[in-house]
């Protein structure tokens, strides 16, 4: 197919604005899928996506669309809407020339809509605004149209009203894609340059890499080289991404496809890498994507230490499919060998944990998540601290810096007070307040990242009855008065529960953690002292009382001294037990510590 008849586009929107449903309608309209194959959320192939009704991965698919006596090839990439998966969105955008910006006619523009739009504009994409869900009784199309015009600066006639549920406006959207999205520019005769934007692990065929050919042509059986790793392979199979993979003889500049070359080792394929021919390589690789910046760190440990290597293999395979996951080996006194993992947010962490269990049958223990800090000693030497237990001795530290973010919260005017109170409680500073309409307000805050990691999003949704939308960008590090808080069980430090906390909140949080652990740790035959400490100073203590056997039950009547003798003997036994006994901490205790109110 000629290059001028190819269109590459993605769908961007806030979570739940109907991206996947619209993708379903486009596939049905172009007859890419038959009625028999059709189902809701067609592109969401993961069980987890279907259960939760959210897109986690970007999905690519090719459609044919006849228009004005010409058949056009449309490569669609459906993207996630949740803020935790914005890296997926940025990768999809890099492989496209245009984007459908979908806005819910009932909810209007939300925080993530704005953030994804800026991503698209940075990459010079042609934006086609679509007003979705116009069939809803609560839809307010006129007001939302004004919001879109203010945001993008387009004409009213450019906005396409549609309903992905009923199929209204689908033909118009397809025509707009053909009319407005520019054809890819690339030289078919130039040396091969193809950008890898995704990869998956197939247990039967090795690693499948998805790419977009920027320049040149790739043919079946070609000898190719990956730039980043400098490894060489044969293109055993190349093809187009239809609902099922469709093998092709060649893929030319501007088109999207997949390559299978029998790669078995996961770390040989890097997302953002360039594929070129071994004989006639291109001069330089394509500028890939910026390196992912993990926001939240947590330790993942196997339940049995023997499963460590198996866990490593599972993580590598998962990383193929999810390039935003980073991990490195670490060990803990309490949990043995495991990995220090970087995630983009709490939802991302939850998803990874669940995917490990489902796809690879790995049961894992996750430690308390935290963010990374910088500590400076008296000589001015800077040290990255990913784990609170890595923090140097407090007497040698000059200052500690923690990461900050700017948060955009869009909400109804009636919830402003409650949201500002929540953000101030989380050490936030209100920077700006803009009324988007008479009833909708955009609030900008500066907040420490550590404060929003755990339950911020849940609480924000609760106090705004689900209306508030939230998006954030990192802005660098700022100095804070942080202290390391340790949790001790019978005087032994549990490194998995250590945390870096702001000094003002330390007593309060220490008390809550101790009370929580007292409820969760099962009673033993001896007393368990649970303490929260900053350095050598104990700031809180709770005790789990011993399960006590009634040793005097057999003494009926008789002398008190006999009873006393038995109680003394029990007391000595308890003392000895305490010295040798181990306290098992259940997984629920680690998770419950996160959900402290």
C-alpha positions in Angstrom: 0.0 0.0 0.0 1.2 3.5 -0.8 2.4 5.6 2.0 -0.1 8.4 1.3 -2.9 6.0 2.0 -1.7 5.1 5.5 -2.9 6.9 8.7 -1.5 6.2 12.2 -3.6 7.6 15.1 -4.2 7.0 18.8 -7.1 7.6 21.1 -6.5 9.8 24.2 -8.8 10.8 26.9 -9.4 10.8 30.7 -10.3 7.5 32.4 -13.8 6.2 31.6 -14.6 8.7 28.8 -15.2 5.8 26.3 -11.9 5.2 24.5 -12.2 1.4 24.3 -15.9 1.4 23.4 -15.1 3.9 20.6 -12.3 1.6 19.4 -14.8 -1.3 19.3 -17.2 0.7 17.1 -14.4 1.7 14.7 -13.4 -1.9 14.3 -17.0 -3.0 13.7 -17.6 -0.2 11.2 -14.6 -1.0 9.1 -15.5 -4.7 9.4 -12.1 -5.5 10.9 -14.0 -7.9 13.2 -17.1 -9.9 12.4 -20.2 -9.8 14.5 -19.3 -13.2 15.8 -15.9 -12.0 17.1 -17.2 -8.8 18.5 -17.4 -8.2 22.2 -17.1 -5.2 24.6 -13.6 -3.9 25.3 -12.4 -6.0 22.3 -8.8 -4.7 22.4 -8.4 -5.3 26.2 -7.0 -8.7 26.0 -5.9 -9.1 29.7 -8.4 -10.6 32.1 -7.5 -8.0 34.6 -8.5 -5.2 32.1 -11.9 -6.7 31.5 -12.6 -7.3 35.1 -11.8 -3.8 36.2 -13.1 -2.1 33.1 -9.8 -0.2 32.6 -7.2 -0.3 29.9 -3.7 -1.0 31.3 -1.8 -1.6 28.1 -1.7 0.2 24.8 -3.2 -2.0 22.0 -2.4 -1.6 18.3 -4.7 -2.9 15.5 -4.9 -2.3 11.8 -8.1 -1.4 9.9 -9.0 -1.0 6.2 -11.4 1.9 5.4 -12.7 2.6 1.8 -13.3 6.3 1.2 -13.8 8.1 -2.2 -12.8 5.0 -4.2 -9.5 4.6 -2.3 -8.8 2.0 0.5 -7.0 3.6 3.4 -5.0 1.7 6.0 -5.7 3.0 9.5 -3.4 1.9 12.3 -5.2 2.5 15.6 -3.5 2.5 19.0 -5.9 2.5 22.0 -4.3 3.9 25.1 -5.0 3.8 28.9 -6.6 6.7 30.6 -5.4 6.4 34.2 -2.6 8.8 35.4 -0.4 5.8 36.5 -0.2 4.6 32.9 0.7 7.9 31.2 4.0 6.4 30.1 2.1 3.9 27.9 0.3 6.9 26.3 3.6 8.7 25.6 4.9 5.7 23.8 1.8 5.3 21.7 1.9 8.9 20.7 5.4 8.6 19.4 4.2 6.0 16.8 1.4 8.2 15.5 0.7 11.4 13.4 -2.7 12.1 14.8 -4.9 11.7 17.9 -8.6 11.5 18.7 -9.2 13.5 21.8 -12.3 12.2 23.4 -14.3 14.2 25.9 -17.3 12.9 27.8 -20.3 15.2 27.1 -21.6 14.8 30.7 -18.3 15.2 32.6 -16.5 17.7 30.4 -12.7 18.2 30.4 -10.9 16.5 33.2 -7.3 16.7 34.5 -6.0 13.7 32.5 -7.6 15.1 29.3 -5.4 18.1 29.5 -2.3 16.2 30.4 -2.6 13.7 27.5 -3.4 16.6 25.1 -0.2 18.4 26.0 1.7 15.1 25.4 0.2 14.9 21.9 0.8 18.6 21.1 4.5 18.2 22.1 4.8 15.5 19.5 3.1 17.8 16.8 0.1 15.5 16.4 -3.0 16.5 14.6 -5.8 16.7 17.2 -9.4 15.6 16.2 -11.8 16.5 19.1 -14.6 14.1 19.6 -17.6 14.8 21.9 -18.6 11.4 23.2 -21.7 10.1 25.1 -24.1 12.7 23.6 -26.9 10.2 24.1 -26.7 10.5 27.9 -29.6 12.3 29.6 -27.1 14.2 31.7 -25.1 15.3 28.6 -24.4 19.0 28.3 -22.9 19.3 24.8 -23.0 23.0 24.3 -21.1 23.8 27.5 -18.5 21.1 26.9 -18.0 22.3 23.3 -17.1 25.7 24.7 -14.6 24.0 27.1 -13.0 22.1 24.1 -12.8 25.3 22.0 -11.1 27.2 24.9 -8.6 24.3 25.4 -7.6 23.6 21.8 -8.5 26.8 20.1 -10.4 24.9 17.3 -13.6 25.9 15.4 -16.9 24.5 16.6 -17.3 22.7 13.3 -14.1 20.7 13.9 -15.7 18.9 17.0 -17.4 15.7 16.0 -20.5 14.8 18.2 -20.6 11.0 18.7 -21.9 8.2 20.9 -19.7 5.1 21.0 -22.5 3.1 22.6 -25.1 3.7 19.9 -22.7 4.2 16.9 -23.6 7.8 16.2 -20.8 9.8 14.4 -18.5 6.8 13.7 -18.5 7.4 9.9 -17.7 11.1 10.5 -14.8 10.2 12.7 -13.3 7.8 10.2 -13.6 10.4 7.4 -12.0 13.1 9.7 -9.0 10.7 10.3 -8.5 10.3 6.5 -9.0 14.0 5.9 -7.2 15.6 8.7 -4.4 13.2 9.9 -1.4 13.6 7.8 0.1 10.6 6.0 3.4 9.4 7.5 6.6 10.9 5.9 9.4 8.5 5.4 11.7 7.4 2.6 11.1 3.8 1.5 14.5 3.6 -0.2 16.5 4.9 2.7 18.3 2.6 5.2 15.9 0.9 7.5 14.9 2.7 10.7 12.1 1.2 12.8 11.0 2.3 16.3 10.0 -0.4 18.8 7.1 1.0 20.8 6.0 -2.2 22.6 6.9 -5.9 23.0 5.2 -9.0 24.4 6.5 -12.4 25.5 5.0 -15.4 23.8 5.9 -18.7 25.5 5.9 -20.6 22.2 7.6 -18.1 19.8 9.8 -16.0 22.0 9.6 -12.2 22.1 7.4 -10.3 19.7 8.4 -6.7 19.1 5.9 -4.1 17.8 7.4 -1.4 15.7 6.7 1.5 13.4 8.9 1.8 10.2 10.1 5.4 10.0 12.4 5.0 7.0 13.2 2.1 4.7 11.5 -1.3 4.2 11.8 -4.5 6.2 11.3 -7.9 4.5 10.8 -11.4 5.8 14.2 -13.2 6.2 16.2 -9.9 6.5 19.1 -9.8 8.8 18.4 -7.1 11.3 20.3 -5.4 14.1 18.9 -3.8 17.3 20.7 -0.6 18.0 20.8 -0.5 21.8 22.0 -4.0 22.4 23.9 -4.4 19.0 22.5 -8.0 18.7 21.8 -9.4 15.3 18.7 -11.5 14.3 16.9 -12.9 11.3 13.4 -11.5 10.7 11.7 -15.0 10.8 8.3 -13.5 10.6 7.0 -10.0 10.1 3.4 -8.9 9.7 0.5 -6.6 10.5 -1.4 -6.4 13.8 -5.0 -7.3 12.9 -7.2 -8.9 15.5 -4.9 -11.8 15.0 -1.4 -11.4 13.6 -1.3 -11.4 9.8 2.1 -12.4 8.3 3.3 -10.2 5.4 6.3 -10.3 3.0 7.4 -6.7 3.6 6.5 -3.6 5.7 7.3 -0.2 4.2 8.0 3.2 5.7 5.1 4.7 7.7 3.4 1.4 8.5 3.1 -0.4 11.9 3.8 -4.2 12.4 5.4 -6.9 14.5 8.6 -8.9 14.2 9.4 -12.4 15.6 13.0 -13.4 15.5 13.3 -16.1 18.0 14.6 -13.9 20.9 14.4 -15.8 24.1 16.2 -13.4 26.6 14.0 -10.7 27.8 16.6 -8.0 28.4 17.7 -8.1 24.7 14.6 -6.0 23.6 14.3 -2.5 24.8 11.2 -0.3 24.2 12.3 2.8 22.3 15.1 0.9 20.5 15.7 1.2 16.7 15.8 -1.8 14.3 18.0 -1.5 11.3 19.6 -3.8 8.6 22.9 -5.4 9.5 24.4 -4.8 5.9 23.2 -1.3 5.4 22.6 0.2 8.8 21.2 3.7 9.3 23.6 6.4 10.7 21.9 7.0 14.0 19.0 5.6 16.0 15.6 7.3 16.3 15.3 9.4 19.3 13.4 6.9 21.6 11.3 7.8 24.6 12.6 9.5 27.7 13.6 7.1 30.4 10.7 6.3 32.7 10.8 7.9 36.1 9.4 5.6 38.8 7.4 7.4 41.4 6.9 4.7 44.0 9.4 2.1 45.3 8.5 -1.1 47.1 10.3 -4.4 47.7 8.8 -7.6 46.2 10.0 -10.8 47.8 9.1 -14.4 47.1 7.3 -16.3 49.9 9.9 -19.1 49.5 13.5 -18.0 49.1 14.0 -20.9 46.6 11.6 -19.1 44.1 14.0 -16.1 43.8 15.3 -17.0 40.3 11.8 -17.9 39.1 10.6 -14.5 40.3 13.5 -12.8 38.4 12.5 -14.5 35.2 8.8 -13.6 35.7 9.8 -9.9 36.4 11.9 -9.8 33.2 9.0 -11.2 31.1 6.7 -8.7 32.7 9.1 -5.8 32.0 8.9 -6.6 28.3 5.2 -6.0 28.3 5.4 -3.1 30.7 8.4 -1.0 30.1 7.6 1.3 33.0 8.5 -1.3 35.6 12.1 -1.1 36.9 13.7 -3.5 39.4 17.1 -4.3 40.9 18.0 -7.1 43.4 18.1 -6.3 47.2 18.0 -8.3 50.4 16.3 -7.8 53.7 17.0 -9.3 57.1 13.4 -10.1 57.6 12.4 -11.4 54.1 15.6 -12.7 52.5 16.4 -12.0 48.8 14.0 -10.1 46.6 13.8 -7.0 44.3 13.5 -3.3 44.8 10.9 -2.3 42.2 10.0 1.1 40.9 6.3 1.8 39.9 4.5 4.8 38.4 1.9 4.8 41.2 -0.1 2.7 43.6 -2.5 1.3 41.0 0.5 0.3 38.8 2.0 -1.5 41.8 -1.3 -3.3 42.5 -1.6 -4.4 38.9 2.0 -5.7 38.7 1.4 -7.7 41.9 -1.8 -9.2 40.5 -0.2 -10.0 37.1 2.7 -11.8 38.8 0.1 -14.0 40.6 -2.1 -14.6 37.6 0.3 -14.9 34.7 3.3 -16.4 36.4 1.7 -18.1 39.4 4.1 -16.3 41.8 2.9 -15.5 45.3 4.9 -12.5 46.6 5.2 -10.3 49.6 5.2 -6.6 49.0 6.8 -4.2 51.5 5.6 -0.7 52.4 6.0 1.5 49.4 8.0 4.7 49.6 9.6 7.3 47.3 13.3 8.0 46.7 15.1 10.7 48.6 18.5 12.5 48.4 20.6 12.9 51.6 23.6 15.2 51.9 26.3 14.6 54.5 28.4 17.3 56.2 30.9 17.3 53.3 28.1 18.0 50.8 28.2 14.5 49.2 24.9 13.6 47.7 23.4 10.0 48.2 20.3 8.6 46.6 18.2 6.8 49.2 15.6 4.4 47.7 15.0 2.5 50.9 14.7 4.0 54.4 17.1 1.4 55.8 19.8 2.8 53.5 19.7 6.2 55.2 23.1 7.0 56.8 23.5 7.8 60.5 21.4 10.9 61.4 24.5 12.5 63.1 26.3 12.7 59.7 23.4 14.1 57.7 23.3 17.8 56.8 19.9 17.7 55.0 17.4 15.4 53.3 15.5 16.3 50.1 12.3 14.7 49.0 10.5 14.8 45.6 7.7 17.3 45.0 5.0 17.3 42.4 2.5 19.9 41.0 -1.0 18.5 41.2 -3.9 19.7 39.0 -7.3 18.9 40.5 -10.5 19.7 38.6 -13.6 19.7 40.6 -17.1 21.1 41.2 -17.1 24.4 43.1 -18.9 22.9 46.2 -16.1 20.6 47.1 -13.3 23.2 47.1 -13.1 23.6 50.9 -12.8 19.9 51.6 -10.1 19.4 48.9 -8.0 22.3 50.1 -8.3 20.9 53.7 -7.1 17.5 52.5 -4.1 19.0 50.5 -3.0 21.2 53.5 -3.2 18.1 55.7 -0.8 16.4 53.2 1.6 19.3 53.5 0.5 20.9 50.2 0.6 24.6 49.2 -2.2 26.1 47.0 -0.5 27.7 44.0 -3.4 28.6 41.8 -7.2 28.5 41.4 -9.0 29.0 38.1 -12.7 28.9 37.4 -13.2 26.9 34.1 -16.9 27.6 34.2 -19.3 28.9 36.9 -19.4 25.4 38.5 -15.9 23.9 37.7 -12.6 24.9 39.3 -9.0 23.9 38.5 -6.8 23.9 41.6 -3.0 23.7 41.4 -1.0 22.5 44.4 2.6 21.8 45.3 2.7 18.5 47.3 5.4 16.1 48.5 5.1 12.9 46.4 5.4 10.7 49.5 2.0 12.2 50.8 0.0 11.3 47.7 1.4 7.8 47.3 -0.8 5.9 49.7 -4.4 6.9 50.0 -4.6 10.4 48.6 -6.5 9.5 45.4 -9.0 7.4 47.2 -9.7 10.1 49.8 -10.0 12.8 47.0 -12.6 10.7 45.3 -14.5 10.1 48.5 -14.7 13.8 49.6 -15.7 15.0 46.1 -18.2 12.1 45.6 -16.2 10.9 42.6 -16.3 14.3 40.7 -12.7 15.4 41.2 -10.1 14.4 38.7 -6.4 14.4 39.5 -3.2 14.6 37.5 0.4 15.3 38.5 3.9 16.1 37.2 7.2 15.8 39.1 9.0 19.2 39.7 12.2 18.1 41.4 13.4 17.8 45.0 13.0 20.2 48.0 14.6 20.1 51.5 12.3 18.7 54.2 12.6 18.0 57.9 12.4 14.2 57.6 13.3 11.5 60.2 13.6 7.8 59.8 11.1 5.8 61.9 11.8 2.2 62.8 9.4 -0.4 64.0 10.8 -2.8 66.6 9.3 -6.2 67.6 10.7 -7.4 70.9 13.7 -5.1 70.3 14.4 -6.4 66.8 14.1 -4.0 63.9 11.7 -4.9 61.1 13.4 -3.3 58.1 10.5 -3.8 55.8 8.3 -1.5 57.9 10.9 1.4 58.2 9.7 4.7 56.8 11.0 8.2 56.2 8.4 10.6 57.7 8.1 14.3 58.3 9.1 15.1 61.9 5.7 16.8 62.7 3.7 13.7 61.7 6.1 11.1 63.3 4.4 10.6 66.7 1.0 10.4 65.3 1.9 7.9 62.5 4.1 5.9 64.9 1.2 5.5 67.3 -1.2 4.4 64.5 1.2 1.8 63.1 1.7 0.3 66.6 -2.0 0.1 67.3 -2.6 -1.4 63.8 0.1 -4.1 64.3 -1.2 -5.0 67.7 -4.6 -5.9 66.1 -3.0 -7.9 63.2 -0.1 -9.8 64.8 -1.4 -13.1 66.2 -0.9 -13.8 69.9 2.0 -16.0 70.8 2.9 -17.9 74.0 4.9 -14.8 75.1 4.4 -11.0 75.3 5.3 -9.1 72.1 6.4 -5.5 72.5 5.7 -3.4 69.4 7.6 -0.1 69.4 8.1 2.8 67.1 11.4 4.5 67.4 13.3 7.5 66.0 17.0 6.7 66.4 17.3 5.5 70.0 14.1 7.3 71.2 11.0 5.2 71.6 7.9 7.3 70.6 5.2 4.8 70.9 4.6 1.3 72.4 1.9 -1.3 72.3 2.0 -4.9 73.7 0.4 -8.0 72.3 -0.4 -10.0 75.4 0.6 -13.7 75.8 -1.7 -16.6 75.4 -1.6 -18.0 78.9 -2.2 -21.5 79.8 -3.9 -22.0 83.2 -1.2 -24.0 85.0 -3.0 -23.8 88.3 -6.2 -25.5 87.1 -5.1 -28.9 88.5 -4.6 -27.5 92.0 -7.9 -27.7 93.9 -7.5 -26.5 97.5 -4.2 -26.9 99.2 -1.5 -24.5 99.9 -1.0 -21.2 98.0 2.8 -21.8 97.8 2.2 -24.7 95.4 0.2 -22.5 93.1 2.9 -19.8 93.3 5.6 -22.3 92.5 3.8 -23.3 89.3 3.3 -19.6 88.3 6.9 -18.8 88.9 7.9 -21.8 86.7 5.6 -20.5 83.9 7.0 -17.0 84.2 10.6 -18.4 83.7 9.4 -20.4 80.7 7.8 -17.4 79.1 10.9 -15.3 79.6 13.0 -18.0 77.9 10.5 -18.4 75.1 10.6 -14.7 74.5 14.4 -14.9 73.9 14.2 -17.7 71.4 10.7 -17.2 69.9 10.2 -15.6 66.4 7.3 -13.3 65.6 5.7 -14.0 62.2 4.3 -10.9 60.6 1.3 -11.7 58.2 1.2 -10.1 54.7 -2.0 -8.3 55.7 0.0 -6.3 58.3 2.2 -4.8 55.6 -0.7 -3.8 53.5 -2.8 -2.5 56.4 0.0 -0.1 57.4 -0.4 1.6 54.1 -4.1 2.2 54.6 -3.8 4.2 57.8 -6.3 7.0 58.0 
